[in-house]
Amino acid sequence: MKTAVHSMRRLADRFVAAIETADVAALDAIYTKDAVVWHNYDRLEQARDRNIATIAMFPKLFESFKYADIRRNFFEHGFVQRHVASGVKMDGTAFRVPVCIVATVRGDQIARIDEYFDSRQDARPSAPLADANSNPQRQ
């Protein structure tokens, strides 16, 4: 398990760096082809390509975006990460949103993310979210 944890820690670090820099090529390599991201606030599974497209919009939505206070626990098939998504919106408004994700790892890639945060603290504008989350698959 020690080697697996080391490998998952590197994967989790790459994932955070890809999100913070909106690196779509890195996300494409990090996610399995059938990866999904489920959100507690809408109970929808977002397909990997839609999730990558949403993250690609971050530079247009935020002057800065960073994960802070990252804490992780690893288990046999993935990890739990708690962090604070923080930054500054394009209108100059600062935000800090506590988030918890549960990542399921298959091989050296993320196959599923279950993301939990208080939707009232969501820093993203609602219009792009409606388009990016249009996958009607509820779970």
C-alpha positions in Angstrom: 0.0 0.0 0.0 3.0 2.3 0.6 3.8 2.4 -3.1 0.2 2.9 -4.0 -0.2 5.8 -1.6 3.0 7.4 -3.1 1.6 7.0 -6.6 -1.9 8.4 -5.6 -0.2 11.3 -3.8 1.6 12.2 -7.0 -1.7 11.8 -9.0 -3.5 14.0 -6.5 -0.8 16.7 -6.7 -0.9 16.6 -10.5 -4.7 16.9 -10.3 -4.5 20.0 -8.1 -1.9 21.6 -10.3 -4.0 21.0 -13.4 -7.1 22.5 -11.8 -5.2 25.6 -10.6 -3.7 26.2 -14.0 -6.7 25.1 -16.1 -4.3 22.6 -17.8 -6.7 20.7 -20.0 -4.0 18.4 -21.5 -3.0 17.4 -18.0 -6.6 16.8 -17.0 -7.1 14.7 -20.2 -4.2 12.5 -19.1 -5.3 12.4 -15.4 -8.9 11.3 -16.0 -9.9 7.9 -17.4 -11.8 8.1 -20.7 -15.0 7.2 -18.8 -14.4 9.4 -15.8 -17.3 11.3 -14.2 -17.6 14.0 -11.6 -20.6 14.0 -9.4 -21.7 17.1 -7.5 -23.7 17.1 -4.3 -25.4 20.4 -5.1 -27.1 19.2 -8.2 -26.7 15.4 -7.9 -25.6 15.2 -11.5 -22.7 13.2 -13.0 -20.7 15.4 -15.2 -18.8 13.6 -18.0 -15.1 14.1 -18.1 -15.1 16.2 -21.3 -17.7 18.6 -19.8 -15.7 18.8 -16.6 -12.5 19.6 -18.5 -14.4 22.2 -20.5 -15.7 23.8 -17.3 -12.2 24.0 -15.8 -10.9 25.4 -19.1 -13.2 28.4 -18.5 -11.5 29.2 -15.1 -9.1 31.8 -16.6 -12.0 33.7 -17.9 -13.9 33.5 -14.6 -11.1 34.1 -12.1 -8.2 36.4 -11.8 -6.7 33.8 -9.5 -7.7 30.3 -8.4 -5.9 28.1 -5.9 -6.5 25.1 -3.6 -5.4 25.9 0.0 -5.3 23.9 3.3 -5.2 20.6 1.4 -5.6 17.5 3.6 -5.8 14.0 2.2 -6.5 10.5 3.3 -5.7 7.5 1.1 -7.6 4.2 0.8 -7.1 1.2 -1.4 -8.9 2.6 -4.5 -8.5 6.3 -4.1 -8.3 9.3 -1.8 -10.4 11.8 0.1 -9.2 15.4 -0.2 -10.4 18.4 1.8 -9.4 21.8 0.7 -10.4 25.4 0.4 -10.9 26.7 -3.1 -9.9 30.3 -3.0 -9.1 33.1 -5.3 -10.4 36.3 -6.9 -13.3 36.6 -9.4 -12.9 38.8 -12.4 -15.0 41.5 -10.7 -12.4 41.6 -7.9 -14.4 39.7 -5.3 -12.4 37.3 -3.2 -13.8 33.9 -2.4 -13.0 30.9 -0.1 -15.1 27.7 -0.5 -14.5 24.6 1.7 -14.6 21.5 -0.5 -14.4 17.8 0.0 -13.8 15.4 -2.9 -13.7 11.6 -2.9 -11.6 10.4 -5.8 -11.8 6.8 -7.1 -8.5 5.8 -8.8 -8.1 3.2 -11.5 -4.6 2.4 -12.4 -2.8 5.8 -12.4 -5.9 7.8 -13.4 -8.9 9.3 -11.7 -12.1 7.4 -12.7 -14.6 9.2 -10.5 -14.8 12.3 -8.3 -17.6 12.9 -5.8 -17.5 16.6 -5.0 -19.1 18.2 -1.9 -19.5 21.9 -1.1 -22.1 24.4 -0.1 -23.7 25.6 -3.3 -24.5 29.0 -1.7 -20.7 29.6 -1.6 -20.1 28.6 -5.2 -17.8 31.2 -6.7 -18.7 30.5 -10.4 -21.4 32.4 -12.2 -24.5 30.4 -12.7 -24.9 30.8 -16.5 -21.8 28.8 -17.5 -22.6 26.2 -14.9 -26.0 25.5 -16.5 -24.4 24.7 -19.8 -21.4 22.8 -18.3 -23.6 20.6 -16.1 -26.3 19.8 -18.7 -25.7 16.0 -18.5 -29.1 14.9 -17.2 -27.9 11.7 -15.5 -28.9 11.9 -11.8 -27.5 9.6 -9.2 
